[in-house]
């Protein structure tokens, strides 16, 4: 292992020149969390050591907590939406400096396959993510590769800086959908991703942005960040409501942000002819049934959106004009990680984004 380029002598120098003892939160059984202790003894030449300051709980973390994530069997260390301070860098790192406030794009790609060589790294044949291949960010420290580190501008706090990952997910989905000026959009699911998708659709010029959920609390919050209409699909027939709003035509674009068969069908059936449905939600039950004839009679397009591809810089710039703090409803210390996860899982908590902060 190569050596550190340590911080200037500011109180951390002595600590990081020695091996760093790191706590990492791991879900080892459904709804059960323990802390592992890892010793960080050095960095590879292209690696960066980040002292975590804030880490947000993602919907994928909740699928993991239930033991139902289709791509992350237990046990799994969790957390990939985070920000922090650069504590040390590998000897070949040049762009990132010790002491910088940063956030991280938590994907891992090979850089060698055809997609990576074209620059379409989101289609990497070997794509993975830090929490699936390494340790998650519900920890004191995280080691990442230099190219995925982005400096936090002054207008972002550590807490809002931790939300750049989900905002990049929404950015990528809206780009994939090619949302255009004046178009009508339906977003199914008013979680953080759904709300951020609404915000990015607004920035893209969508004329009508309808969001559906079963939580009045979340629907009201969505109206504050970009949605123009809200429908409680637990009380109203969503397809009928969309037909009424659009005079029977349907919407130009839909986004499925939940990961359920019923929501998939709503995303498909509410589209106008030649419309596009973009699926973002993670499906705990991945096999769905839907009326395939709709593909033919309406010539609709159904596509997925996973992660990001050159979207982090866009998301960071967009965040300057978005009320990012409105997404954060709860904050916990790292030592109370299990309580934080249970809060995020509890529909009665009215949580949107739960942020975990390691004790200094």
Order of alpha helices (4+ residues) and beta strands (2+ residues): beta-alpha-beta-beta-beta-alpha-beta-beta-beta-beta-alpha-beta-beta-beta-alpha-alpha-beta-alpha-beta-alpha-beta-alpha-beta-alpha-beta-alpha-beta-alpha-beta-alpha-beta
